[in-house]
């Protein structure tokens, strides 16, 4: 059985979990939640880059992303940041859904799964 390693853990969650050759990131939200959806998305994607690099992988190895939006009317704004961030990387499988968040200022949350 493949080893499981957990990074940046607390009582509620592990920010990063590595199982075998697969990396799972917890749902990420923006640090500055006062900005619009596009800016929050850019913050989340930058944080994902940091976390993926921390375990030896990057956005080019994304397998799946799950994107949650407070307002599905912000789909195009989120996609502008997403497409810019992906650049030349092959896009992963992806789902985007509307969601209620515990904190009203959260506009977007993204969960990532990547290969090592």
ROFI-920420 format. One record per residue (C-alpha): x, y, z; residue in one letter. Coordinates in nm, 4 decimals, always signed. Layout:
! residues N
<node xx="X" yy="Y" zz="Z" res="A"/>
...
! end
This chain:
! residues 116
<node xx="+0.0000" yy="+0.0000" zz="+0.0000" res="X"/>
<node xx="+0.1257" yy="+0.3474" zz="-0.0889" res="X"/>
<node xx="+0.2283" yy="+0.5751" zz="+0.1931" res="X"/>
<node xx="+0.0131" yy="+0.8726" zz="+0.2867" res="X"/>
<node xx="+0.1823" yy="+1.1954" zz="+0.3916" res="X"/>
<node xx="+0.0011" yy="+1.4999" zz="+0.5220" res="X"/>
<node xx="+0.1302" yy="+1.8575" zz="+0.5177" res="X"/>
<node xx="+0.0130" yy="+2.1719" zz="+0.6960" res="X"/>
<node xx="-0.2281" yy="+1.9794" zz="+0.9156" res="X"/>
<node xx="-0.4443" yy="+2.1048" zz="+1.2002" res="X"/>
<node xx="-0.7418" yy="+1.9645" zz="+1.3902" res="X"/>
<node xx="-0.9748" yy="+2.0213" zz="+1.0928" res="X"/>
<node xx="-0.7750" yy="+1.9314" zz="+0.7834" res="X"/>
<node xx="-0.4497" yy="+1.8726" zz="+0.6050" res="X"/>
<node xx="-0.3831" yy="+2.1434" zz="+0.3461" res="X"/>
<node xx="-0.1938" yy="+1.8906" zz="+0.1279" res="X"/>
<node xx="-0.2177" yy="+1.5107" zz="+0.1225" res="X"/>
<node xx="+0.0100" yy="+1.2933" zz="-0.0891" res="X"/>
<node xx="-0.0902" yy="+0.9324" zz="-0.1551" res="X"/>
<node xx="+0.1363" yy="+0.7381" zz="-0.3854" res="X"/>
<node xx="+0.1818" yy="+0.9558" zz="-0.6921" res="X"/>
<node xx="-0.1265" yy="+1.1706" zz="-0.6325" res="X"/>
<node xx="-0.1474" yy="+1.5072" zz="-0.4552" res="X"/>
<node xx="-0.4678" yy="+1.6443" zz="-0.3059" res="X"/>
<node xx="-0.5041" yy="+2.0070" zz="-0.2000" res="X"/>
<node xx="-0.7795" yy="+2.1111" zz="+0.0368" res="X"/>
<node xx="-1.0238" yy="+2.3653" zz="-0.0927" res="X"/>
<node xx="-0.8372" yy="+2.6947" zz="-0.1196" res="X"/>
<node xx="-0.9858" yy="+3.0403" zz="-0.0723" res="X"/>
<node xx="-0.8367" yy="+3.3858" zz="-0.1175" res="X"/>
<node xx="-0.6380" yy="+3.5521" zz="+0.1576" res="X"/>
<node xx="-0.7900" yy="+3.8926" zz="+0.0750" res="X"/>
<node xx="-1.1620" yy="+3.8289" zz="+0.0600" res="X"/>
<node xx="-1.2511" yy="+4.1954" zz="+0.0011" res="X"/>
<node xx="-1.1723" yy="+4.1738" zz="-0.3721" res="X"/>
<node xx="-1.3899" yy="+4.0517" zz="-0.6607" res="X"/>
<node xx="-1.4177" yy="+3.6956" zz="-0.7892" res="X"/>
<node xx="-1.1488" yy="+3.7306" zz="-1.0552" res="X"/>
<node xx="-0.8969" yy="+3.8669" zz="-0.8045" res="X"/>
<node xx="-0.9892" yy="+3.6024" zz="-0.5458" res="X"/>
<node xx="-0.9416" yy="+3.3344" zz="-0.8131" res="X"/>
<node xx="-0.5952" yy="+3.4694" zz="-0.8966" res="X"/>
<node xx="-0.4995" yy="+3.4526" zz="-0.5286" res="X"/>
<node xx="-0.6222" yy="+3.0939" zz="-0.4991" res="X"/>
<node xx="-0.4307" yy="+2.9886" zz="-0.8100" res="X"/>
<node xx="-0.1094" yy="+3.1511" zz="-0.6850" res="X"/>
<node xx="-0.1486" yy="+2.9651" zz="-0.3542" res="X"/>
<node xx="-0.2036" yy="+2.6387" zz="-0.5430" res="X"/>
<node xx="+0.1252" yy="+2.6973" zz="-0.7286" res="X"/>
<node xx="+0.3060" yy="+2.7338" zz="-0.3946" res="X"/>
<node xx="+0.1506" yy="+2.4248" zz="-0.2404" res="X"/>
<node xx="+0.2065" yy="+2.2083" zz="-0.5476" res="X"/>
<node xx="+0.5703" yy="+2.3198" zz="-0.5711" res="X"/>
<node xx="+0.6141" yy="+2.2377" zz="-0.2036" res="X"/>
<node xx="+0.5594" yy="+1.8689" zz="-0.2768" res="X"/>
<node xx="+0.7429" yy="+1.8609" zz="-0.6093" res="X"/>
<node xx="+0.4725" yy="+1.9078" zz="-0.8701" res="X"/>
<node xx="+0.3054" yy="+2.1911" zz="-1.0623" res="X"/>
<node xx="-0.0044" yy="+2.2969" zz="-1.2541" res="X"/>
<node xx="+0.1058" yy="+2.1038" zz="-1.5652" res="X"/>
<node xx="+0.0289" yy="+1.7841" zz="-1.3729" res="X"/>
<node xx="-0.3230" yy="+1.8742" zz="-1.2622" res="X"/>
<node xx="-0.5687" yy="+1.5892" zz="-1.2981" res="X"/>
<node xx="-0.8911" yy="+1.7387" zz="-1.1626" res="X"/>
<node xx="-1.0158" yy="+2.0669" zz="-1.0213" res="X"/>
<node xx="-1.3432" yy="+2.1327" zz="-0.8466" res="X"/>
<node xx="-1.4417" yy="+2.4996" zz="-0.8476" res="X"/>
<node xx="-1.7103" yy="+2.6394" zz="-0.6212" res="X"/>
<node xx="-1.8565" yy="+2.9849" zz="-0.6888" res="X"/>
<node xx="-2.0798" yy="+3.1875" zz="-0.4578" res="X"/>
<node xx="-2.2408" yy="+3.3487" zz="-0.7642" res="X"/>
<node xx="-2.2464" yy="+3.1473" zz="-1.0860" res="X"/>
<node xx="-2.2900" yy="+3.4812" zz="-1.2636" res="X"/>
<node xx="-1.9171" yy="+3.5256" zz="-1.1924" res="X"/>
<node xx="-1.8289" yy="+3.2249" zz="-1.4100" res="X"/>
<node xx="-1.6697" yy="+3.4393" zz="-1.6841" res="X"/>
<node xx="-1.4672" yy="+3.6440" zz="-1.4325" res="X"/>
<node xx="-1.3338" yy="+3.3261" zz="-1.2714" res="X"/>
<node xx="-1.2544" yy="+3.1794" zz="-1.6140" res="X"/>
<node xx="-1.0483" yy="+3.4858" zz="-1.7149" res="X"/>
<node xx="-0.8155" yy="+3.4219" zz="-1.4222" res="X"/>
<node xx="-0.8224" yy="+3.0451" zz="-1.4778" res="X"/>
<node xx="-0.7348" yy="+3.0584" zz="-1.8501" res="X"/>
<node xx="-0.4604" yy="+3.3155" zz="-1.7906" res="X"/>
<node xx="-0.3118" yy="+3.0987" zz="-1.5134" res="X"/>
<node xx="-0.3218" yy="+2.7751" zz="-1.7122" res="X"/>
<node xx="-0.1259" yy="+2.9322" zz="-1.9972" res="X"/>
<node xx="+0.0242" yy="+2.6509" zz="-2.2020" res="X"/>
<node xx="-0.0493" yy="+2.3808" zz="-1.9428" res="X"/>
<node xx="-0.2989" yy="+2.1166" zz="-2.0509" res="X"/>
<node xx="-0.6307" yy="+2.1768" zz="-1.8754" res="X"/>
<node xx="-0.7383" yy="+1.9190" zz="-1.6178" res="X"/>
<node xx="-1.0805" yy="+1.7637" zz="-1.5881" res="X"/>
<node xx="-1.2939" yy="+2.0263" zz="-1.4138" res="X"/>
<node xx="-1.6307" yy="+2.0981" zz="-1.2604" res="X"/>
<node xx="-1.7678" yy="+2.4372" zz="-1.1565" res="X"/>
<node xx="-2.0730" yy="+2.4619" zz="-0.9338" res="X"/>
<node xx="-2.2550" yy="+2.7214" zz="-0.7290" res="X"/>
<node xx="-2.2102" yy="+2.7003" zz="-0.3525" res="X"/>
<node xx="-2.3015" yy="+2.8627" zz="-0.0250" res="X"/>
<node xx="-2.0034" yy="+2.9357" zz="+0.1964" res="X"/>
<node xx="-1.9861" yy="+2.9728" zz="+0.5732" res="X"/>
<node xx="-1.8227" yy="+3.3149" zz="+0.5243" res="X"/>
<node xx="-2.0176" yy="+3.5575" zz="+0.3050" res="X"/>
<node xx="-1.7018" yy="+3.7238" zz="+0.1697" res="X"/>
<node xx="-1.5721" yy="+3.4036" zz="+0.0064" res="X"/>
<node xx="-1.6463" yy="+3.4263" zz="-0.3666" res="X"/>
<node xx="-1.4554" yy="+3.1175" zz="-0.4902" res="X"/>
<node xx="-1.3037" yy="+2.7999" zz="-0.3479" res="X"/>
<node xx="-1.1016" yy="+2.5502" zz="-0.5524" res="X"/>
<node xx="-1.0017" yy="+2.1929" zz="-0.4755" res="X"/>
<node xx="-0.7071" yy="+2.0492" zz="-0.6728" res="X"/>
<node xx="-0.5875" yy="+1.6962" zz="-0.7505" res="X"/>
<node xx="-0.2515" yy="+1.6517" zz="-0.9270" res="X"/>
<node xx="+0.0029" yy="+1.3877" zz="-1.0174" res="X"/>
<node xx="+0.3559" yy="+1.4003" zz="-0.8786" res="X"/>
! end
